[in-house]
Amino acid sequence: MFVSGGTAGNLSALIAARWRWRQRADGRLDRVRGLVVASSGAHSSIVAAGRAMDADVVKVPADADGRLRTEALEQTVAALDADDRERLFAIVATCGTTNAGVIDELVGVADVCARLGTWMHVDGAYGGAGLAAPSVRARYAGVERCDSFIVDPHKWFFAPFDSCALLYRDPAAARQAHTQHAEYLDVLHQDDDTEWNPSDFAHHLSRRARGLPFWFSLATYGTDAYRDAVETTLQVAKDGAALVAASPHLELIREPELSIFMFRRVGWTAEQYQQWSDRMLRDGIAFVVPTSWAGETVLRICVVNPRTTVADIRLIVDSLG
């Protein structure tokens, strides 16, 4: 199913997860407020989904790199009392966090979900595209065990339009959770459920064909071109981080795991970061905005265009001198 973006994809997946949780309880939990567990590094849309669904979101403290570790997840789940553990209907992992581009311990999350019988959702809105790159694919081990997964073509798959691909392990459960019934709609649903209507797999009804232009691009260029483009951005990010590390006026905060790297300008205040960012945007040079890391204002570069070059990164590095 294609939806407008990661926020809509995460919400739709969690609605399906809650539906399955309640169905398995045979009505006993129909009036019970559900609970989701996610990392403190998870995208803000997970908390937004909790508000929209009137569900609680319990955050697992991420490690120093912003990664959800299995041990921390185990401790958080173990700290839930019996009633809260029964309310747990989904655990959310991220493959490519928005701020730092790190991948959670997916195998460990999958093991916890399997033991608890809990829905595993993986948010790959930004980082899921890395699955196309052989150089980093092994880091995604465990993603194949999830119950739902999202990836945004408009991020690292180079699509110039809003689009999020939402995949389910069991589409039937999602269909039962989302199908809307009305006199004018029921004529579209066959009794044997063989009719595939994309409206039945997400929270919305009206939609445009967001998957079609993405398919045209895939058909035109082929998946090898996508693989090569993702690999190019990975290499540019790695080389760009090396430029930062070699610059005396800059400090690299962490090596890029995917195509994001963060760094600080030595001695700068938050105001100086913002003034520089505004000037670079106003002059049409670069769009690099300040972010926060461990409470400190820093800079973050996310390379998602294969036409970005190391020379472009050098221009930014030199402008910070």
Secondary structure by P-SEA (a helix, b strand, c coil): cccccaaaaaaaaaaaaaaaaaaaaccccccbbbbbbbcccccaaaaaaaaaacbbbbbccccccccccaaaaaaaaaaccaaaaaaccbbbbbccccccccccaaaaaaaaaaaacbbbbbcccccccccccccccccccccccccbbbbbcccccccccbbbbbbbccaaaaaaacccccccccccccccccccccccccccccccaaaaaaaaaaaaccaaaaaaaaaaaaaaaaaaaaaaaacccccccccccccbbbbbcccccaaaaaaaaaaaaaacccbbbbbbcccccbbbbbbccccccaaaaaaaaaaac
